[in-house]
Amino acid sequence: MKRRFFLGAGMAASAALPGVAVAMNPEPENGGAFEVTRTTAEWRERLSDIEFEVMRENGTEPAFSSPLHDKKTTGTYHCRGCDLALYSSKHKFDSGTGWPSFYKALPGSVATRPDRSWFITRTEVHCRRCGSHMGHIFDDGPEPTGKRHCINGVSLEFRPA
C-alpha cells in the first residue's frame, strides 16, 4: 500500500468522525487575515507539488528526504512561503526522526494550534505570517526547552550566515 493512500485514507476517515478535525488552512491567532495571503492558484504557481501538499494541505514529506536534515552550516531557516526567518541553526539538533528538528523557533515567528487529525492531539506549527504548515511540536526534545519542532524541510529555505 502506498504511503500517500494510507495517509489520505486516514485523513478521510478522521474527517468522517464527529469531533475529529482535519487540520487545514489555519487562521491567524488575531482572527483577521495573515500578513501574506495568496490564492490557491498563486500558491500552486509558486510551490512545487510536494511543497504545496505540505505547506497548504498539511502533508508530510518522506522521512530523510530533505537535504536540510543533515545540514550543519551556520545560518537561518526561512519560511518558503513568505521568507520569514523561523529557526536558527543554533537551535537545530539531530532527533533521529528523519526531519530537520529544532528545540525552539525564533521569537514571534511561528504559531501553533491543536491538530486532531490522527486520533490524537498533536501541536501543529505554522508560519505566523502566511499560515504555511511547517510540522509539529513534540515534548521529547533536548534542554533547555524539552521541545522538538519536527519540521518538513520542503517548508524551509536555508540562508547561510
Secondary structure in CASP SS format (residue, H / E / C, confidence):
PFRMAT SS
TARGET T0000
AUTHOR 0000-0000-0000
METHOD secondary structure of the structure
MODEL  1
M C 1.00
K C 1.00
R H 1.00
R H 1.00
F H 1.00
F H 1.00
L H 1.00
G H 1.00
A H 1.00
G H 1.00
M H 1.00
A H 1.00
A H 1.00
S H 1.00
A H 1.00
A H 1.00
L C 1.00
P C 1.00
G C 1.00
V C 1.00
A C 1.00
V C 1.00
A C 1.00
M C 1.00
N C 1.00
P C 1.00
E C 1.00
P C 1.00
E C 1.00
N C 1.00
G C 1.00
G C 1.00
A C 1.00
F C 1.00
E C 1.00
V C 1.00
T C 1.00
R C 1.00
T C 1.00
T H 1.00
A H 1.00
E H 1.00
W H 1.00
R H 1.00
E H 1.00
R H 1.00
L C 1.00
S C 1.00
D H 1.00
I H 1.00
E H 1.00
F H 1.00
E H 1.00
V H 1.00
M H 1.00
R H 1.00
E H 1.00
N C 1.00
G C 1.00
T C 1.00
E C 1.00
P C 1.00
A C 1.00
F C 1.00
S C 1.00
S C 1.00
P C 1.00
L C 1.00
H C 1.00
D C 1.00
K C 1.00
K C 1.00
T C 1.00
T C 1.00
G E 1.00
T E 1.00
Y E 1.00
H E 1.00
C E 1.00
R C 1.00
G C 1.00
C C 1.00
D C 1.00
L C 1.00
A E 1.00
L E 1.00
Y E 1.00
S E 1.00
S H 1.00
K H 1.00
H H 1.00
K E 1.00
F E 1.00
D C 1.00
S C 1.00
G C 1.00
T C 1.00
G C 1.00
W C 1.00
P C 1.00
S E 1.00
F E 1.00
Y C 1.00
K C 1.00
A C 1.00
L C 1.00
P C 1.00
G C 1.00
S C 1.00
V E 1.00
A E 1.00
T E 1.00
R E 1.00
P E 1.00
D E 1.00
R C 1.00
S C 1.00
W C 1.00
F C 1.00
I C 1.00
T C 1.00
R E 1.00
T E 1.00
E E 1.00
V E 1.00
H E 1.00
C E 1.00
R C 1.00
R C 1.00
C C 1.00
G C 1.00
S C 1.00
H E 1.00
M E 1.00
G E 1.00
H E 1.00
I E 1.00
F E 1.00
D C 1.00
D C 1.00
G C 1.00
P C 1.00
E C 1.00
P C 1.00
T C 1.00
G C 1.00
K C 1.00
R E 1.00
H E 1.00
C E 1.00
I E 1.00
N C 1.00
G H 1.00
V H 1.00
S H 1.00
L E 1.00
E E 1.00
F E 1.00
R E 1.00
P E 1.00
A C 1.00
END
